[in-house]
Amino acid sequence: MLEFVLFFFGMPLSITLLCNYCDRQKKRKARLKRIEQERIREAKIAQISEHQRELKRQHEQLVHDQIELAKQQAREEMERKREDERLREEQEKQAEQLAKHEKRITDLEFRMSQAESDIEFLNDRIAQLDAQRDLLMLQQSGTVPGGKEHTKYQTKIISIENQIHTAENKLNKARHIRTMAQREMEVA
């Protein structure tokens, strides 16, 4: 009977203990599952955080690269502007030199034409003065040497010879100017 009592009272106790054990196992498994899920969630959060940090680093690198690119483009633009300015100044300088050269040629041409006209004028002037001197000498030859009229003609002849000498000096100067201008034109 003891066996019966033990069986009668022991069985429900065993079942109760077994049920309690099963419940504790279920709770333990559920808690382990929650812990595992928590670990997985934390791992995902860590992974997402790491991914966000990587994205942030990439973004910062991209911003840095864009800034460097902008700086490089600004430097290139400044260099291009400097080069354009240098070329413009060089072109202006060349244009200025060309203008000076053209002005010099124009001046030389003017000096040559002026010298030519001076030469022509002085040749005519010398020819006229020679003709006047010859005429005065002819008229003087008809006068008495040492007389008043002879002296008057002699004074006029000397004056004309001085004018001829001055005209010849000017003629030589004009020829020299023409020669120098021709040489400078050949060099230019």
Steps between C-alpha positions, in 0.01 A plus 500: 500500500779718556575446149154600407519812715835582362376436155181691556668796662837467324370495152336840503802636675723347236277638228497837670876492535532386142266776382689754706824373354359521146372853567837604634665345193259685271563825686873433490484430124284810452747705707794352304313575178439858618866530598603363160261737327637784714853405396395482136324837534810650670720351228271652235504833686880480517511409133267788413705734718817384328332545161386850602852585616635371168240705309588805709871442434428459127289816508779690675749365246268602219462849647878520544552384139246756377674775694837393359351486150352848547839627621672337204248650259545841665879467466465396137262790436743743664784355295289526184416863585867575565595341170224693319618821666861425408400429138288816489790706637736337251260577215465857621877529520538359149228733372675791670834397347334465161342845539839645597660325203232631264537850648876478455458392139250780444744746658783367284286527187406854596865590564597347165228684310585823687868450418413433133293815475775697682760361259287592202430847639867561592624382159262748336603771748871440437438508124314833537773643723769384253307670220471821707871488587592445135278792402654723770850394394413585143362835610805556722735430212351803325594727791825665597697290747519667841209730414188549705284292270764227477508483883120489512497205258782334694297529823195347330713222352648421844150501651378261229808277548421487873142404415633233260733369772211489752275327244777245422540427872124449529508286184775280649302472824182404308695237300643362825152485657366322188789250505457430871123461463552255208741294708260496795217396266711212373569389857138544607 
